[in-house]
Amino acid sequence: MPDADDAQQSRYYHLDVPQANTAFYLKGAGALDWGMQNRLARTFHPDTGRTVMLAVDHGYFLGPTTGLERIDVDIVPLLPHVDALFCTRGILRSVIPSAPAVPVVLRASGGPSILRELSDEEIAVDMEDALRLNACGVGVQVFIGGSNETKSVHNMTRLVDAGLRYGVPVLGVTAVGKDMVRDARYFRLATRICAELGAQVVKTYYVPDGFETVTASCPVPIVMAGGKKLPELEALTMAYRAIQEGAAGVDMGRNIFQSDAPAAMLRAISAVVHEEMPPAQALELYQTLRHETTADPA
């Protein structure tokens, strides 16, 4: 029955407190549906608005590349240190534990192997399957300037349409072919096209000259791709500069799992991204953690 004590009405209903209308914290995501915001919030840490994503999807066109021969042995132990995992559905179902849960972004495009023209991709994951796997997002390669540019863009927009229908964000990944120029002008073009056509997040490469113009001109969060294996200090410096110049996180693979101490490197990268730890200090952290990992317990 309704409370008959009208004297307590103001206390119970907080009539002096306007209802909060909390703005969502991620760039360009204020008008997204609740479910999509919730999935993004599981990927991007609410305290910093940033993410450390571990990319292990390389096998979808490279096969068992160095460091990913045994994901169950080498990658699964790293999961407690990541904000999200970028992987294929085959790896997710076969070797990634469902508990404790780690937010997952699924590789959703594919087709050609390293032996063929890589830009000739198709959509490789149905959005309903992404929902079955409780994915926080799907990632699709976009080959701006490539021989299959239009098809790759349409792959992305078809996934965007399905994602909007079901509340699943799409990560547009700017691919760079062998003959494409890797400079700020190109990445401004590629990232902006992905965002204009609906990607909620864009993954792209860092360039030392003008990266801040890439992040400034992209209306959605940019996550920095790790790229080729670098010496640890160089990788930490690249991540630090990307964050200082507007990136909302990193999605690194080879610079983590091909490191001599992957768990230590992952924790150092996390300190750079979430605490803005300077590279030299992060390298010291890496070396300390590496020593603790390899020290003889006796």
N, C-alpha and C positions, 0 to 999 in steps of 0.2 A: 504494500500500500504506500501511497505518497507520504512523505514525512509531514506530519501535522504541525511541526514546530516552525512556524514562519519566522520566528525571531532569529533562526540560524541561516536564513536564506542568503544573506550577503556573504557569510563565511563559506558556505558550501559552494556557491556559484562564482566566487571571486569577482564580484561585479565591478570592482575597481581595477581589474587587470584586463587590458585588451588582449584578445587572442593573438598569440604569436604567429607571424607569417615568416618562417625562417627561410632565407634564401639559400639555395644550394651552392656549395662552395667551389665547384669546378667551373672553369672558364667555358662559357657558351652552353652550359647545361641547364640553365634556369627554367627553360620551358619544356624540358623533357618530362615524360610520364614518371610516376612514382616508382614503378618497377625498374625502369631503366636507370633512374637516379640511384636506386638501391643497389643495382648491380655495379654501377660505377663506384659507389661508395665502398664496396667490398674490394675493389681493385686499387683505388687511390685512397691512401690512408687519410681519414678525416682530419687528423691533427695537423698534417702538413700539406694535404692536397696533392701528394706525390706518390709515385709507385716505384718499386724495384721489381721488375718482371724478369723472370728467368726464361729465356728462349731455348727450347729444346726441340723445335719443330724441323730442324735441318734435314732429318731423314726422309721427309716427304719428297725431296728431289735428289738428295745426296746419298741416301742409304746410311749405313752405320759409320758416320764420320767420326774422326778422332775425338774421344771423350764421351761419345754417346753410344759406344758399342754395347754397354750394359747399363741401361737407364735405371733398372731396379737396384743395381749396386752403387752406381756413381751419382745419380741424380736424386733419387728418393730421399737420401739422408740430408739433402740440402733444403728440402721443402719447408722446414720450420723457420728458415731465415728469409723466405721470399714473401712478397706481398701478393704475387700472382704468378701463375705458370702459363707459358704460351707453348702449346703442344698440339699434336694431332689427336683425333679421337681414338685411333688405333692404340697409340701409346697410353692414352688415358685409361681405356678399358682394360688393357692387358697388364700394366705394371704400376699405375699410380694408385695408392691406397685411397679409398673413399673417406677414411677417417684416420687422423684428424683432417678436416676438409681444408683445402687450399683453393682460393679463387682461381678459376681456369678461364683462359681465353683460347678458343679453339682455332687452329689453322683451318680455314674454310675454302681455300682455293688450292688447285693443284692440277696435275695432269702430266706434263712433260718431265722427264728426268734431266740430269745434268748432261746427258748425251744428246739432247734435242734443244730446240728453241724454247727457252724458259718462259717467254712471254705468252706462249700459246696455252694459257691456263683456262680452266673452267671452274664453276662452282662445284666444290667437292663435298660439301656437307649441307644437308637439309636443315633448315632452322628448327624444325620439330625435333630433330635428333640433338641439336644443341640444347634444347630445352630438357630433353630426357636426361642429358648429362649435367644439367644444372649449371651450364656455362654462364660466366659473367660477361661474355662477349665473344665475338667471332672476328678473326682477322683475315683480310683478303689482300693479295698483292695487286698493285696498280702500276702499270708500266707506261707512265707518261713519256711520250716520245719514242716508244718501242714500236715494233712492227705490228703488234696486236693491241695497240693502245685502246682503241674503242671497245674491243671485246672485254678487256680487263676492267675498264671503267664501268661497263654495263654489268659485269659480274658484281662489282661493288654496289651499284645502285639497286640491283635485284635483292642483294642481301640487306641493304638498308631498308627497302620496302618491307621485307619479311621481319626484320628486327623491330621496326616501328609497330608492326602488327602484334608482336609478341613481347615487346619490352626488352630486347636484347641489343646492346650497343655494338656498333661495327667499328673495328680498327682498320683504317686504310693504311696499307704499308707501301711506301713509295719505293719501288724497285729501281735499281740503276743497272743498266746493261753495260757491257764492256765498252761500247762506243759513246756512252752518254757522259756529258760533262758534269762533274760533281762540284757545283759551286752554289752560292746562295741564290743566284738568279734562278737556276733550275729548281732548287728545292722550294723557293717561294711559289713558283708555278705549280709544282706537283702537289705540295701540301694544300695550297689554296683550292685547287680543283677537287681534291678529296673532300675537303670541308664543305665547299659550295654544293657538292652533290650529295651531302648527307652524312658522311662519316662523323661519328661522335668523338673519335680520337684518331690521331694520325701518328704513325711511326715513321721516322725519317732519320737520315744520317746527320752527324755533326760536321760542320765545316768551320774552320778557325776564322775565316773572314766573312762576317756578315750573318752569322747564325741568329743573332738577336733580331734581325729583320725577318727571318723565316718565322720565328715564334710570334713576333708582333703582328705579322700580317695574316696569321692563321687564327681564325676565330674559335677554334676548339683546342683542347690540350694536345701538345706534341710530346711524344715519348721518343727519346733518343735510341736509335739502333746501335748495338755494340760494334758490329762489323768484324773485321779480321782481328786475330789475336795480336795484342800489343804487349810490350813490357808493362808490368803492373803499375808503375808510376805514370806511364803515359795513359793507360786506361783510366786510372783514377783522376788524372788531370782533365781528360776529355769529359768525363762525367761531371766533374765539378764545374767546368766552364759551361757545359750545356745547361746545368741547373741555374747558374748565375745569369745566363743569357735567356732564361725564360722557359726552359723545358719543364714539363710536369713529371719527369721521371725518366727511367731508362729501361730498355728491354735488351738485356745483354745475354749472350750465349757463350761464344768461344772465349771471351775474356774472363768467364767464370769457370766453365767446365774444363777448359784446357790449361787453367792455371795449375801451378804445382800444389797449391792448397786451395781448392775451390771454396770450401766453407769459409775460410779466413778471408778470401777475396770478396765473397758475397757480403760478409759482414762489414768489410771496409767500404764497399760500394754503398751499402745501406747507410752508413754513417755520413758519407758524402752527400747522398740524396736527401736524407731526412734531417740531418743535423748540420748540413753545410760545412762539414769538416774539411779543412784545407787538404790538398793532395799529399803534401809531405807528412802531415800528421796521420792521414789515413794509411799511408804506406807503413808508417811505424806500427799502427794498429795491425795491419796485415802481417807484418813480420813477427810481431809478438804472438798473435794467434797462430800463425804457422809454426812457430817454435813450440807452443804449447801442444799443438796437435801431433807434432813429430817427435817430441821429447820422449825419451825412454821412461816409462812409468816406474821402473825400478830405481 
